[in-house]
Amino acid sequence: MKNIIKLSTLVIFSLMLSSCLKDTPITDYTEDAIKPIVLIPNGNFPSVQKANPLAFDFKSEGQDIKVFVRVSYVKPLDKAVTVNIAKDATIITDYNTRNATSFTELASNAYQMPSSLSITIPAGQLEAFATIKVFADKVDLSKNNMLAFKIVDAGDQPVASNFQKIVFPILVKNSFEANYKVTGYFFHPSAPRGVNATKYMSTISANTVQGQVGDLGGWNFQVTIEPSGKISGWVPTDATLANAGGPASGLMETDNPAGLTTYPGPGGFVHSTYNNTYNKDTKTFLLHYGYGGGSTSPAGWTRQIYERWVRQ
């Protein structure tokens, strides 16, 4: 019975290998006939299948990517296996073609590799890894960044060609990036209305974020969160709000400078409450901003927006 169980286990394992791994045709299911094969266990199958991004905190200290290699076999080998891996930008090109994406290789100053990418799997073990350090504060956030690696050789051991490569999409997030439940009011001379939506704050830098203006899809702003929690540094990202002969938009410090008859509307929307601050304990933004038309000066801003952003 023991031999039957052992043989059954080998057959199941062999069928898994034959169905999942290339370069290892199996016709003999005895233990002596089954051959080990080297692979990247979390490698992308097929070789450049779409992968989830790795999210890194926006900080200067290096954060680790681990590139694992493994001997796939019924038991650990009684000898060490040396596996050489290499960085390969052509994998990124293949990835973009397959997945209709636009990734570029991460800039060399934003990561650090070991001097040798030779990984030794010790005798009696099945797996080992190399560590790559990513420095998130040096990542160019205007690009879709990626690192890609492949097994170059594994000494006298065969390599599974469909688990030979791996990609690491790099995503950097500061501590403010997230979905937020946004409520408030959009004061407008002809179309005043409430704001009730889910909006996303995205990372621009360690303390700067980008969000959507009111309920106007495609109109965005950037602001900076100071250590005190004060919001500053308003930057519009589209031409409509940017500059048309004078200040066209920005954070507001007074209520209703344009004298709109719809103010204060329902809900007590006043600057003393919506005072352009961030509360780190409740993860809440209280924003008051506005814009005018053309070269309208700040005193004439006719669009005034009060919003509470609560992190979900």
C-alpha positions as CSV (number, residue, x, y, z in Angstrom):
1,M,0.0,0.0,0.0
2,K,2.8,2.4,0.8
3,N,4.4,1.9,-2.6
4,I,1.0,2.4,-4.3
5,I,0.6,5.7,-2.4
6,K,4.1,6.8,-3.3
7,L,3.6,6.0,-7.0
8,S,0.2,7.8,-7.0
9,T,1.8,10.9,-5.6
10,L,4.5,10.8,-8.2
11,V,2.0,10.3,-11.0
12,I,-0.1,13.3,-9.8
13,F,3.0,15.5,-9.5
14,S,4.3,14.4,-12.9
15,L,0.9,15.2,-14.5
16,M,1.1,18.7,-13.0
17,L,4.6,19.2,-14.4
18,S,3.6,17.9,-17.8
19,S,0.6,20.2,-18.0
20,C,2.2,23.3,-16.6
21,L,5.9,23.3,-17.4
22,K,7.5,23.2,-20.8
23,D,10.7,21.4,-21.8
24,T,9.9,18.4,-19.7
25,P,8.0,15.8,-21.6
26,I,7.1,12.9,-19.2
27,T,6.4,9.4,-20.3
28,D,8.0,7.5,-17.4
29,Y,6.4,8.1,-14.0
30,T,9.0,6.5,-11.8
31,E,10.9,8.6,-9.3
32,D,14.2,8.0,-11.2
33,A,12.7,9.2,-14.5
34,I,11.2,12.4,-13.2
35,K,13.7,15.2,-13.8
36,P,14.0,18.5,-11.8
37,I,13.3,21.8,-13.7
38,V,14.2,25.3,-12.7
39,L,11.7,28.2,-12.8
40,I,10.5,31.5,-11.4
41,P,7.7,30.3,-9.2
42,N,5.6,33.5,-9.5
43,G,6.7,34.1,-13.0
44,N,4.3,35.4,-15.5
45,F,2.5,32.7,-17.5
46,P,2.6,32.9,-20.5
47,S,6.0,34.7,-20.3
48,V,4.6,38.2,-20.2
49,Q,1.0,37.8,-18.8
50,K,-0.5,40.9,-17.3
51,A,0.8,41.4,-13.7
52,N,-0.5,43.3,-10.7
53,P,1.7,46.4,-9.8
54,L,3.8,46.4,-6.7
55,A,2.9,49.4,-4.6
56,F,5.7,51.2,-2.8
57,D,5.4,53.9,-0.1
58,F,6.8,57.3,-1.1
59,K,10.0,57.3,1.0
60,S,13.8,57.5,0.4
61,E,14.7,54.2,2.0
62,G,15.1,51.3,-0.3
63,Q,12.2,48.9,-0.5
64,D,12.6,45.3,-1.6
65,I,11.6,43.3,-4.6
66,K,12.5,39.6,-4.3
67,V,13.1,37.6,-7.4
68,F,12.6,34.0,-6.5
69,V,14.0,30.9,-8.4
70,R,12.9,27.4,-7.6
71,V,13.8,23.8,-8.4
72,S,10.5,22.1,-9.1
73,Y,10.9,18.5,-8.1
74,V,9.4,15.9,-5.8
75,K,12.0,16.6,-3.1
76,P,15.0,18.9,-2.5
77,L,18.2,18.0,-4.4
78,D,21.3,16.8,-2.6
79,K,23.4,19.4,-4.4
80,A,23.4,23.1,-4.8
81,V,21.9,24.7,-8.0
82,T,23.2,28.0,-9.3
83,V,20.8,30.0,-11.3
84,N,21.8,33.1,-13.2
85,I,19.2,35.8,-13.8
86,A,19.4,39.0,-15.8
87,K,17.5,42.3,-16.3
88,D,15.9,42.3,-19.7
89,A,14.1,45.4,-21.2
90,T,12.9,43.4,-24.2
91,I,10.5,41.6,-21.9
92,I,8.9,45.0,-21.2
93,T,8.4,45.6,-24.9
94,D,6.8,42.1,-25.2
95,Y,4.6,42.9,-22.2
96,N,3.4,46.2,-23.8
97,T,2.6,44.5,-27.1
98,R,0.6,41.7,-25.4
99,N,-1.3,43.9,-22.9
100,A,-1.7,47.2,-24.8
101,T,0.2,49.1,-22.1
102,S,3.0,51.7,-22.2
103,F,5.5,50.7,-19.5
104,T,9.1,51.8,-19.6
105,E,12.1,50.4,-17.8
106,L,12.6,52.0,-14.4
107,A,15.4,54.6,-14.4
108,S,18.7,53.2,-13.1
109,N,19.0,55.7,-10.2
110,A,15.6,54.5,-8.8
111,Y,16.8,50.9,-8.0
112,Q,19.8,49.0,-6.9
113,M,20.7,45.4,-7.8
114,P,23.3,43.1,-6.3
115,S,26.7,43.1,-8.1
116,S,25.9,39.6,-9.1
117,L,22.5,38.2,-10.1
118,S,23.7,34.6,-9.5
119,I,21.4,32.9,-7.1
120,T,22.4,29.6,-5.4
121,I,19.7,27.3,-4.2
122,P,21.5,25.3,-1.4
123,A,21.5,21.5,-1.3
124,G,18.4,20.3,0.6
125,Q,16.3,23.4,-0.4
126,L,14.0,24.1,-3.2
127,E,14.0,27.9,-3.4
128,A,16.2,31.0,-3.1
129,F,16.0,34.7,-4.2
130,A,17.8,37.9,-5.2
131,T,16.8,41.2,-3.7
132,I,16.4,44.4,-5.7
133,K,15.9,47.7,-3.9
134,V,13.6,50.3,-5.2
135,F,14.0,54.0,-4.1
136,A,10.4,55.3,-4.5
137,D,11.4,59.0,-4.1
138,K,13.5,58.7,-7.2
139,V,10.8,57.1,-9.4
140,D,9.5,59.3,-12.2
141,L,5.8,59.3,-11.5
142,S,5.0,60.7,-15.0
143,K,5.9,57.3,-16.5
144,N,4.6,53.8,-16.2
145,N,7.6,52.1,-14.7
146,M,8.6,48.4,-14.7
147,L,11.5,46.1,-14.1
148,A,11.8,42.7,-15.9
149,F,14.0,39.7,-15.3
150,K,14.6,36.3,-16.8
151,I,16.6,33.1,-16.0
152,V,19.6,33.0,-18.2
153,D,20.8,29.6,-17.2
154,A,20.7,27.1,-14.4
155,G,23.9,25.1,-14.9
156,D,23.2,21.5,-15.8
157,Q,19.5,21.8,-14.9
158,P,16.8,22.5,-17.5
159,V,14.7,25.8,-17.3
160,A,11.0,25.9,-17.8
161,S,10.6,28.3,-20.7
162,N,7.1,29.4,-19.8
163,F,8.2,30.3,-16.2
164,Q,11.5,31.9,-17.2
165,K,10.5,35.5,-17.1
166,I,8.9,37.9,-14.6
167,V,7.8,41.6,-14.7
168,F,7.4,44.0,-11.8
169,P,5.2,47.0,-12.6
170,I,6.2,49.7,-10.1
171,L,3.5,51.8,-8.5
172,V,4.5,54.5,-6.0
173,K,1.9,55.9,-3.5
174,N,2.2,58.5,-0.9
175,S,0.2,58.2,2.3
176,F,-2.7,60.2,0.9
177,E,-3.5,58.3,-2.2
178,A,-6.8,56.5,-2.0
179,N,-10.5,56.7,-2.9
180,Y,-12.5,59.3,-0.9
181,K,-16.1,59.8,-0.3
182,V,-16.7,63.4,-1.3
183,T,-19.7,65.5,-0.1
184,G,-20.2,69.3,-0.4
185,Y,-21.7,72.0,-2.5
186,F,-20.8,73.6,-5.8
187,F,-22.0,77.3,-5.8
188,H,-22.6,78.5,-9.4
189,P,-24.5,81.5,-10.7
190,S,-26.9,79.4,-12.8
191,A,-26.5,75.8,-11.7
192,P,-25.8,75.5,-7.9
193,R,-25.8,71.9,-6.8
194,G,-24.7,69.4,-4.2
195,V,-21.6,67.3,-4.6
196,N,-21.8,63.6,-3.6
197,A,-19.3,61.3,-5.3
198,T,-16.4,59.0,-4.8
199,K,-13.2,60.6,-6.1
200,Y,-9.5,59.5,-6.1
201,M,-6.5,61.3,-4.8
202,S,-3.4,60.3,-6.7
203,T,0.3,60.7,-5.9
204,I,2.3,63.6,-7.4
205,S,5.1,63.6,-4.8
206,A,5.6,62.7,-1.2
207,N,3.1,65.4,0.0
208,T,1.4,66.5,-3.2
209,V,-1.8,64.9,-4.6
210,Q,-4.1,65.4,-7.5
211,G,-7.9,65.3,-7.4
212,Q,-10.9,66.2,-9.5
213,V,-12.5,69.7,-9.5
214,G,-16.1,69.5,-8.2
215,D,-18.1,67.2,-10.4
216,L,-16.3,68.3,-13.6
217,G,-14.7,65.2,-15.0
218,G,-11.4,65.9,-16.6
219,W,-10.7,69.1,-14.6
220,N,-8.1,68.4,-12.0
221,F,-6.1,70.2,-9.4
222,Q,-2.9,69.5,-7.4
223,V,-2.4,70.6,-3.8
224,T,0.3,70.1,-1.2
225,I,-0.3,68.9,2.4
226,E,2.1,70.8,4.8
227,P,3.3,69.1,8.0
228,S,0.8,71.3,10.0
229,G,-2.0,69.9,7.9
230,K,-2.6,73.1,6.0
231,I,-3.4,72.7,2.3
232,S,-1.4,74.9,0.0
233,G,0.3,75.1,-3.5
234,W,-2.8,74.9,-5.7
235,V,-1.9,74.0,-9.3
236,P,-4.6,73.5,-11.9
237,T,-3.7,70.8,-14.5
238,D,-5.8,71.9,-17.4
239,A,-5.8,75.0,-19.6
240,T,-9.3,76.1,-18.6
241,L,-8.3,76.6,-15.0
242,A,-4.6,77.4,-15.5
243,N,-4.3,81.0,-16.6
244,A,-6.3,83.2,-18.9
245,G,-4.8,86.6,-18.4
246,G,-4.9,86.5,-14.7
247,P,-5.5,84.1,-11.7
248,A,-8.3,81.8,-12.9
249,S,-8.6,79.3,-10.0
250,G,-7.2,78.6,-6.5
251,L,-7.8,77.9,-2.9
252,M,-10.2,80.3,-1.3
253,E,-9.9,82.2,2.1
254,T,-13.2,84.1,2.1
255,D,-16.8,83.1,1.6
256,N,-18.8,84.3,-1.4
257,P,-16.5,87.1,-2.8
258,A,-18.7,87.2,-5.9
259,G,-21.8,87.9,-4.0
260,L,-23.8,84.9,-5.3
261,T,-27.5,85.0,-4.3
262,T,-27.5,81.2,-3.8
263,Y,-25.0,81.4,-0.9
264,P,-24.9,79.9,1.7
265,G,-27.1,77.2,0.4
266,P,-28.2,74.1,2.4
267,G,-25.8,72.7,5.0
268,G,-23.8,75.7,6.3
269,F,-21.0,75.7,3.8
270,V,-18.6,78.3,5.3
271,H,-14.8,78.7,5.1
272,S,-14.4,78.5,8.9
273,T,-15.4,74.8,8.5
274,Y,-14.0,74.1,5.0
275,N,-10.7,75.7,5.8
276,N,-8.3,73.9,3.5
277,T,-6.8,71.5,6.0
278,Y,-6.1,67.8,6.3
279,N,-6.8,65.8,9.5
280,K,-4.4,62.9,9.7
281,D,-6.4,61.2,12.4
282,T,-9.6,61.1,10.5
283,K,-7.9,61.1,7.1
284,T,-10.2,63.9,6.0
285,F,-9.6,66.8,3.6
286,L,-11.7,70.0,4.1
287,L,-11.4,72.0,0.9
288,H,-12.6,75.4,-0.3
289,Y,-11.6,76.4,-3.7
290,G,-13.1,78.2,-6.7
291,Y,-12.6,79.7,-10.1
292,G,-13.8,82.4,-12.4
293,G,-14.1,82.9,-16.1
294,G,-11.4,84.4,-18.4
295,S,-9.2,86.9,-16.6
296,T,-11.6,87.3,-13.6
297,S,-9.8,88.3,-10.5
298,P,-10.2,86.3,-7.2
299,A,-12.7,88.8,-5.9
300,G,-15.0,88.0,-8.9
301,W,-14.8,84.2,-8.7
302,T,-18.3,83.0,-9.5
303,R,-17.7,79.3,-9.0
304,Q,-17.1,78.3,-5.3
305,I,-16.7,74.7,-4.2
306,Y,-16.8,73.4,-0.6
307,E,-15.9,69.7,-0.2
308,R,-15.3,67.2,2.6
309,W,-13.1,64.3,1.4
310,V,-13.2,61.2,3.7
311,R,-10.9,58.3,3.0
312,Q,-12.7,55.1,2.3
